Amino acid sequence: MSLNKKKELSEIAKIICRELRKNSTEAEKILWDKLRNRQVDGKKFLRQHPVLYDLKGLESFFVADFFLF
């Protein structure tokens, strides 16, 4: 995949993640309140984080609800 396609895919993933964060369920909001600001063992978590991957030459992504950084 070309560099332009990777950048385009990354931009699409960012937009989707933003929308998912805006429309969080009540359970996600409660969990995020406990995970944010390094409250769990000083670990940093990201919410609705895109994970890009390449499988047999086909690039795609999935969204991890909570991602340990």
JOQUI-V189208 format. One record per backbone hydrogen bond with DSSP energy under -0.5 kcal/mol. NH is the residue of the N-H (numbers start at 1). CO is the residue of the C=O. If there is no record, write none. Layout:
nh=(NH NH)
co=(CO CO)
This chain:
nh=(6 7 8 9 10 11 12 13 14 15 16 17 18 19 20 21 22 23 24 29 30 31 32 33 34 34 35 36 39 39 40 41 42 43 45 46 48 49 51 52 53 55 56 58 59 60 62 64 64 65 67 69 69)
co=(2 3 4 5 6 7 8 9 10 11 12 13 14 15 16 17 18 19 21 25 26 27 28 29 30 31 31 32 35 36 43 39 38 40 43 67 65 64 62 50 60 58 54 55 57 53 51 49 62 63 46 44 67)
